[in-house]
Amino acid sequence: MIQNMEIWVQKTIRTIRLEKNYTQEYIATKLNISQSYYGRIENGKADLNIDTLYKILTILDTDYIDFFMQVKSNEKNRSKY
């Protein structure tokens, strides 16, 4: 269950980033990390801790509550298939 939540968190981050037309390079620069490392975060190949998630959501100008509501919505919509 937790692993599934992590997947949906990563997918939602990517979705929001793309909606805002931000590149991985842009987010990575703001986080002061490499683009490849940021890409690994989005793809679930690197751990995403709560501090980094907070920083990403701040860059994306996205509120925690709205974010997790979107995560849950995406998870529910996908589980219908």
trRosetta pair geometry for C-beta under 8 A, 3 or more apart (Angstrom, degrees):
i j d omega theta_ij theta_ji phi_ij phi_ji
1 4 5.8 -54 -153 32 30 111
1 5 6.7 31 150 -19 63 103
2 5 5.5 -52 -152 33 37 114
2 6 6.5 41 150 -22 66 100
3 6 5.6 -49 -152 31 35 114
3 7 6.7 38 149 -20 64 101
4 7 5.6 -52 -153 32 36 114
4 8 6.5 29 152 -13 67 105
4 75 7.1 93 148 -136 106 120
5 8 5.8 -58 -149 40 33 107
5 9 6.3 39 151 -25 67 103
5 71 7.3 52 -158 160 74 130
5 75 7.5 -15 -106 -88 57 150
6 9 5.6 -50 -147 32 32 114
6 10 6.5 30 155 -16 64 105
6 44 6.6 102 134 -123 106 106
6 48 7.3 155 -152 43 95 114
7 10 5.9 -58 -153 37 30 109
7 11 6.3 26 152 -16 66 109
7 44 6.3 -6 -104 -82 67 144
8 11 5.5 -52 -139 40 35 111
8 12 6.0 37 159 -21 67 107
8 71 4.8 107 132 -165 110 87
8 72 7.9 91 142 -71 149 28
8 74 5.7 159 -156 90 105 114
8 75 4.6 -21 -105 -70 158 101
8 78 7.9 -157 -102 25 108 142
9 12 5.9 -59 -148 37 26 109
9 13 6.5 31 152 -22 62 104
9 48 6.9 -164 115 85 129 149
9 53 7.3 -38 177 -120 128 128
9 71 5.7 3 -87 -120 57 136
10 13 5.7 -50 -150 30 31 113
10 14 6.6 29 153 -16 63 105
10 41 7.1 -167 -124 146 102 61
10 42 5.6 133 -171 -161 94 39
10 43 7.0 178 173 -48 139 5
10 44 5.2 -100 -26 -61 173 85
10 48 6.9 -180 -81 -16 91 151
11 14 5.7 -56 -152 38 33 112
11 15 6.3 36 150 -23 67 106
11 74 6.5 -169 101 147 119 150
12 15 5.4 -49 -143 35 35 115
12 16 6.3 33 158 -16 66 104
12 67 6.7 120 135 -169 134 78
12 70 5.4 132 -148 112 127 106
12 71 4.7 -83 -28 -87 158 74
12 74 5.8 -166 -80 12 99 154
13 16 6.1 -59 -150 38 27 106
13 17 6.2 29 153 -21 64 110
13 41 7.8 -58 101 127 159 102
13 42 6.1 -134 93 -113 117 83
13 53 7.9 -109 -84 -132 130 79
13 56 6.0 -4 -140 149 122 142
13 60 7.5 -144 -148 -43 70 157
14 17 5.6 -56 -147 36 30 114
14 18 6.3 26 157 -16 65 107
14 42 4.9 98 -73 -159 104 116
15 18 6.0 -60 -150 38 27 107
15 19 6.3 29 153 -21 64 107
15 70 7.8 -154 84 156 133 128
15 74 7.4 -171 -2 -95 161 147
16 19 5.5 -52 -146 35 33 115
16 20 6.4 19 158 -9 65 109
16 60 5.1 53 131 -170 125 142
16 62 5.8 -9 -167 -63 155 152
16 67 7.5 -37 -49 -118 156 89
16 70 7.5 90 -63 111 111 162
17 20 6.1 -69 -153 44 27 102
17 22 4.8 -90 -163 68 77 104
17 24 7.5 54 161 -79 151 57
17 27 6.3 -43 -125 -47 128 140
17 42 7.8 -61 19 -106 151 134
17 60 6.4 -82 -80 -102 65 118
18 21 7.3 33 -174 -79 37 34
18 22 7.7 -97 -70 48 22 67
20 60 6.3 -176 0 -145 156 78
20 61 7.7 139 -112 38 148 102
22 26 4.8 -121 -167 76 87 136
22 27 5.8 85 145 -47 126 94
22 59 7.7 122 -156 142 166 106
22 60 7.2 -122 18 -103 153 77
23 26 4.6 108 54 -2 78 98
23 27 7.3 -148 94 2 47 82
24 27 5.9 -58 -152 40 36 107
24 28 5.9 37 152 -21 69 111
24 35 5.1 95 119 -158 102 91
24 38 5.1 161 -175 102 94 121
24 39 5.3 34 -167 -71 155 83
24 42 7.0 -96 -111 -4 115 146
25 28 5.7 -56 -142 40 28 113
25 29 6.2 33 157 -23 64 105
25 35 4.6 -20 -94 -97 66 128
26 29 5.9 -54 -150 32 26 111
26 30 6.6 23 154 -15 61 107
27 30 5.7 -59 -153 38 33 111
27 31 6.2 21 153 -11 68 111
27 38 5.6 148 96 -163 105 149
27 56 6.6 31 -165 -130 122 85
27 59 5.8 121 -129 122 79 153
27 60 7.8 7 -108 -58 115 88
28 31 5.7 -64 -145 45 31 105
28 33 5.2 -99 -157 79 81 76
28 34 6.0 -30 -175 131 135 19
28 35 4.4 -148 19 -88 165 51
28 37 7.0 124 -131 62 116 85
28 38 3.9 -120 -81 -16 98 143
29 32 7.4 28 -178 -75 32 38
30 55 7.8 171 125 163 98 101
30 59 4.8 117 115 -114 154 133
31 38 6.6 138 45 -89 141 115
31 52 7.1 44 -146 -146 131 89
31 55 5.8 105 -112 130 91 133
31 56 7.1 -1 -77 -76 126 73
31 59 7.3 -67 -54 -39 85 151
33 37 4.7 -96 161 79 115 131
33 38 5.7 136 93 -52 114 89
34 37 4.6 95 60 5 87 101
34 38 7.0 -151 96 -3 47 84
35 38 5.6 -55 -149 39 35 111
35 39 6.2 40 151 -23 67 105
36 39 5.5 -50 -148 35 32 116
36 40 6.6 37 151 -21 62 102
37 40 5.5 -51 -153 33 35 114
37 41 6.8 42 146 -23 64 97
37 46 6.1 49 -167 -48 72 170
38 41 5.4 -46 -155 27 39 115
38 42 6.7 34 150 -14 67 102
39 42 5.8 -54 -150 39 35 109
39 43 6.1 18 156 -6 68 114
40 43 5.8 -64 -138 50 31 103
40 45 4.0 -86 -158 76 87 105
40 46 3.9 75 119 -14 110 110
41 44 8.0 40 175 -64 26 23
41 45 7.8 -76 -49 55 20 68
41 46 4.9 -51 -73 70 60 109
41 47 8.0 -31 -115 83 79 24
41 48 5.3 99 -158 -81 97 99
41 52 7.1 -125 -133 145 145 140
41 56 8.0 -163 133 -73 146 146
48 52 5.7 -125 -156 84 66 123
48 53 5.7 81 161 -62 105 94
49 52 5.2 91 56 13 73 101
49 53 7.0 -134 101 -5 36 92
50 53 5.5 -52 -144 38 33 115
50 54 6.3 41 154 -24 65 102
51 54 5.7 -51 -152 32 30 114
51 55 6.6 28 151 -16 63 105
52 55 5.6 -53 -149 37 36 112
52 56 6.3 37 152 -20 67 104
53 56 5.7 -54 -147 37 31 111
53 57 6.2 29 156 -16 66 107
54 57 5.9 -58 -147 39 27 108
54 58 6.3 31 153 -22 63 106
54 64 7.9 -17 -110 -79 74 109
55 58 5.6 -53 -149 33 31 114
55 59 6.5 31 153 -18 64 104
56 59 5.7 -55 -151 36 32 110
56 60 6.2 20 154 -8 67 112
57 60 5.6 -61 -141 49 32 106
57 62 4.7 -99 -157 73 80 92
57 63 7.4 106 170 -99 120 3
57 64 6.4 58 161 -76 167 61
57 67 5.7 -59 -120 -59 124 154
58 61 7.3 25 180 -77 32 39
62 66 6.0 -128 -171 84 80 115
62 67 5.0 92 144 -70 117 103
63 66 4.4 80 65 14 95 108
63 67 6.6 -161 89 -13 45 88
64 67 5.6 -60 -147 35 26 115
64 68 6.3 12 164 -9 66 108
65 68 6.3 -61 -145 41 27 100
65 69 6.2 29 155 -20 63 109
66 69 5.7 -57 -147 36 29 113
66 70 6.4 29 154 -19 64 106
67 70 5.8 -61 -156 36 29 109
67 71 6.5 32 148 -22 66 103
68 71 5.1 -40 -142 31 42 118
68 72 6.3 43 156 -18 66 101
69 72 5.8 -53 -149 38 31 110
69 73 6.2 33 151 -20 64 109
70 73 5.5 -53 -143 38 32 114
70 74 6.2 34 157 -20 66 105
71 74 6.0 -58 -151 37 26 109
71 75 6.3 26 153 -19 63 109
72 75 5.6 -55 -147 37 31 113
72 76 6.3 29 156 -18 66 106
73 76 5.9 -54 -146 37 29 108
73 77 6.2 26 157 -16 64 109
74 77 5.9 -56 -143 39 28 109
74 78 6.2 24 159 -17 64 110
75 78 6.0 -60 -147 38 26 108
75 79 6.3 24 157 -21 63 111
76 79 5.9 -59 -146 35 29 109
76 80 7.1 41 153 -34 60 97
77 80 6.0 -45 -163 10 35 116
78 81 6.3 -56 -172 23 45 109
